Every structure is written in structure tokens, then in C-alpha cells.
């Protein structure tokens, strides 16, 4: 009956890691195994004209990690919605990076009147193999899922690998996979990234959509990106020579997309 308890309980309030600047609000959502530090290069660029609100997602950063959370995208969205209501936000620009882009998209599809603009940065848009037209695309998509399954099944390897990548990151504490957030990591990976409906969610979004991604991002599947780029009301910003991290060059593009 754990699912019934999750259905009846109130979603937890998330940690608001930063709330700076004045003007039209912009809400920033980081990706899996990260925190609000994701946007450290973005916040200084948007605060001269916006109120910038950085939020730690459920189970990550300093946000709560309920023992019975399933970390589905619905739970991530529910916790975000309660937090934004507590902040008194009614209309805002919503920015999401990586898994945060998938959560932001579902939020914008569900609460259409609240989101004035949706900016999705480096979204890992994955589709079922049956939805892909070419054998190459199907093989590549299958490769992503096999890697994620391996990461979920090999805890110590994944923690050590994440620690190594974190040491190489240009942003301090950008990547964090540890004993403390392992459950949030594996369930979010399985339930919010591997199992996703991002394309159908995007179709339901009524706000203008801006897609930002780096041309060297290894986590993005070209077939998923092509579908998103061809959707109505999507403006694409490709950042040449940039990977998954929001480095200064990509941060400037994100700030432009925010408006």
C-alpha cells in the first residue's frame, strides 16, 4: 500500500537554494545527481533583469529525500508545484537542465497558465526503439538504456565513476552520486529519464519553447533532438563545441533564451 500513502501525503517542500534579483521570476531546475550549482554561470547573467530562483530537486542537493518516494516525474512535479505555490509564484519563466528539462516540460504541460516561457537545456529526450526509423538510431538508443541499466546495477562503480568525473568538472560539486542520494539517483534515472513522455508533454505546452544544447553533448540522442526541433513553437539554439555542462558560453545562450 506504499503507493496509496504516496498518493495521500502532501508533496515535500523543496530547498530553495537561491532567490536573488528583481523583476519577472525565472525558476531554475538542475539535472540528475546535481544541484543548483548547475546554474552558477547563468544566475549572474539574468539577475540584472529577473528574479532568479534556483531549486534543488527532490532527493538532491539540500532537498528532502522521503524514504517512500518513488522519484517518478509526477512526484518531482508535485513537489516543485507545492514549492512554487509556497513562494507565491503565479507566472514565471521555467528553465530546466538535463533531467530538470524533462521535469520542467511536464510541469509546463500540466500547469500551462503558470509558465510564460519554457527553456530546456541539454534535454535527454529518449524514445522507445519502435518509435525510431533507422537501425542506427535504434541501436544508439538501445546503447543508452544498456549503459543506464549497468549504472543502476553497479552501485560502487557508479559512485566511484561519478566522483572521478566530479573532480574534472569545471563547476565545483556539479556531480554528486553517493550513498546519501543513491536511491534518488537510481529511481529518478529509471522512472523519470528512462521512462519518459517528453515529446508528448512538449506537444501540450502552450508557452514558447526554447531548446538549448551543445553540439558535443554525449548524453543527447540525435533522433530525439530532431523530433523536438521540428515541433511547433520550438526555437533551437545550438552551441558549437560545448558538452553537457553549462559553461560560460552556453550560459550566455541560456540567458538570451530566458529573455
C-alpha positions in Angstrom: 0.0 0.0 0.0 3.0 2.3 -0.3 1.6 3.8 -3.5 -1.6 4.8 -1.6 0.4 6.5 1.2 2.4 8.5 -1.5 -0.9 9.4 -3.2 -2.5 10.7 0.1 0.5 12.6 1.6 1.4 16.1 0.7 4.4 16.5 -1.5 7.5 17.7 0.3 8.7 21.3 0.0 12.0 21.5 -1.9 15.0 23.5 -0.9 15.2 27.0 -2.5 19.0 27.3 -2.9 18.9 30.8 -4.3 16.5 33.6 -4.7 18.2 36.8 -5.9 17.4 39.7 -8.2 14.3 41.6 -9.0 11.9 41.5 -11.9 9.9 38.7 -13.7 10.8 35.5 -12.0 12.8 32.7 -13.5 12.8 29.2 -11.9 15.9 27.1 -12.5 15.9 23.3 -12.2 19.1 21.2 -12.3 19.6 17.7 -13.6 20.0 14.3 -12.0 22.8 13.8 -9.4 23.4 17.5 -9.3 22.1 20.6 -7.6 21.6 24.3 -8.0 25.3 24.9 -8.7 24.4 23.8 -12.3 23.4 27.4 -13.0 26.3 29.3 -11.3 27.3 30.7 -14.7 23.7 31.6 -15.6 22.4 33.4 -12.5 24.7 36.4 -12.7 23.6 37.0 -16.3 19.9 37.0 -15.6 19.7 38.7 -12.2 20.1 42.3 -13.6 16.6 42.0 -15.1 15.0 38.9 -13.4 14.3 37.4 -10.1 16.4 34.2 -10.2 15.1 31.2 -8.2 17.3 28.1 -8.0 15.7 24.9 -6.6 17.2 21.6 -5.6 15.1 18.7 -6.9 13.6 16.1 -4.8 16.3 13.8 -3.3 19.2 16.0 -4.5 21.2 18.9 -3.1 19.6 20.0 0.2 16.1 19.0 -0.7 14.3 16.2 1.3 14.6 12.6 0.2 11.5 10.8 1.6 12.0 7.1 2.3 8.9 6.1 0.4 9.4 8.4 -2.6 9.3 6.7 -6.0 11.0 9.6 -7.8 8.6 9.4 -10.7 8.3 12.5 -12.8 4.9 13.1 -11.3 6.4 13.2 -7.8 9.1 15.6 -8.9 6.5 17.9 -10.5 4.2 17.7 -7.4 7.0 18.7 -5.1 8.0 21.5 -7.4 4.4 22.8 -7.7 3.9 22.9 -3.9 7.2 24.7 -3.5 6.4 27.3 -6.2 3.0 27.9 -4.6 4.6 28.4 -1.2 6.8 31.1 -2.9 3.7 32.8 -4.2 4.7 32.4 -7.9 1.9 32.7 -10.4 3.7 33.3 -13.7 7.3 32.7 -14.5 9.9 31.5 -16.9 10.9 27.9 -16.3 14.4 26.6 -17.1 15.5 23.0 -16.8 18.8 21.3 -17.5 19.1 17.6 -18.3 16.6 15.7 -16.2 15.4 19.1 -14.9 14.4 19.9 -18.5 12.1 16.8 -18.6 10.6 17.8 -15.2 10.1 21.4 -16.4 8.4 20.2 -19.6 6.0 18.0 -17.7 5.3 21.0 -15.3 4.7 23.3 -18.2 2.3 20.8 -19.9 0.4 20.3 -16.6 0.3 24.0 -15.4 0.1 25.8 -18.7 -1.1 29.1 -17.3 1.8 29.5 -14.9 4.7 29.1 -17.4 5.3 32.1 -19.7 8.4 30.6 -21.4 10.0 27.1 -21.2 13.7 26.8 -21.7 15.0 23.3 -21.9 18.8 22.9 -21.8 20.5 19.7 -22.8 17.3 17.5 -22.5 18.0 13.8 -22.8 14.9 13.0 -25.0 14.8 9.2 -25.3 12.3 7.2 -27.3 11.3 3.6 -27.5 13.1 1.7 -30.2 9.8 1.0 -32.0 9.4 4.8 -32.5 12.7 5.2 -34.3 13.0 4.8 -38.1 16.5 3.6 -38.7 18.5 0.7 -37.4 21.4 3.1 -36.4 19.0 5.2 -34.3 17.5 2.1 -32.7 21.0 0.7 -31.9 22.2 4.0 -30.4 19.1 4.4 -28.3 19.5 0.8 -27.0 23.0 1.7 -26.1 21.9 4.5 -23.8 19.5 2.2 -22.0 22.1 -0.5 -21.5 24.6 2.0 -20.0 21.9 3.3 -17.6 20.9 -0.2 -16.6 24.6 -1.0 -15.9 25.0 2.1 -13.8 21.9 1.3 -11.7 23.1 -2.3 -11.2 26.7 -1.5 -10.2 26.5 0.9 -7.3 30.1 1.1 -6.2 31.4 1.5 -9.8 28.9 4.3 -10.4 29.7 6.2 -7.2 33.5 6.0 -8.0 33.0 7.0 -11.6 30.8 10.0 -10.6 33.5 11.1 -8.1 36.1 10.9 -10.8 34.0 13.0 -13.2 33.2 15.5 -10.4 36.9 16.1 -9.9 37.2 17.0 -13.6 34.2 19.2 -13.7 34.7 23.0 -14.3 31.9 23.6 -11.7 32.6 22.5 -8.1 30.2 20.0 -6.7 28.3 19.7 -10.0 28.1 15.9 -9.9 27.2 14.0 -6.8 26.3 10.3 -6.7 26.7 9.0 -3.1 25.3 6.7 -0.6 23.1 9.6 0.6 21.3 10.1 -2.7 21.8 6.7 -4.3 18.1 5.8 -4.1 17.0 9.1 -5.6 19.6 8.7 -8.3 18.6 5.2 -9.5 14.9 5.7 -9.2 15.0 9.1 -11.0 17.1 7.6 -13.7 14.7 4.7 -14.2 11.4 6.4 -13.6 12.0 10.0 -14.9 14.6 9.6 -17.6 14.4 6.1 -19.0 10.7 6.1 -18.7 9.6 9.4 -20.1 6.9 11.0 -22.3 8.8 14.2 -23.0 7.8 14.6 -26.7 4.0 14.2 -25.9 4.5 16.6 -23.0 6.1 19.2 -25.2 3.1 19.0 -27.6 0.8 20.1 -24.8 2.9 23.1 -23.8 1.4 26.4 -24.8 4.2 28.7 -23.8 7.1 29.5 -26.2 9.7 26.8 -26.0 13.5 27.3 -26.4 15.8 24.4 -26.8 19.5 24.9 -26.0 22.1 22.3 -26.4 25.8 21.8 -27.1 26.9 20.1 -30.3 29.4 17.9 -28.3 26.9 16.6 -25.7 27.3 12.8 -25.5 24.1 12.3 -23.5 21.7 13.6 -26.2 20.3 11.3 -28.8 20.1 12.9 -32.3 16.7 11.4 -33.2 15.1 12.7 -30.0 16.6 16.2 -30.7 15.3 16.2 -34.3 11.8 15.5 -33.2 11.9 18.3 -30.6 13.4 20.8 -33.1 10.6 20.1 -35.5 7.8 20.7 -33.1 5.7 23.8 -33.4 6.8 26.9 -31.3 10.3 25.5 -30.6 13.2 27.8 -31.1 16.6 26.0 -31.2 19.9 27.3 -30.0 22.9 25.1 -30.9 26.1 25.9 -29.0 29.1 24.8 -31.0 31.9 22.9 -29.3 30.1 22.6 -25.9 29.2 19.4 -24.0 26.5 18.8 -21.3 27.8 21.2 -18.7 26.5 24.8 -18.7 29.9 26.5 -19.2 30.1 30.3 -19.7 29.5 30.2 -23.5 26.3 28.1 -23.1 25.3 30.2 -20.1 25.2 33.3 -22.3 22.9 31.5 -24.8 20.6 30.3 -21.9 20.4 33.9 -20.7 19.4 35.0 -24.1 16.7 32.3 -24.4 15.3 33.4 -21.0 14.8 36.9 -22.5 
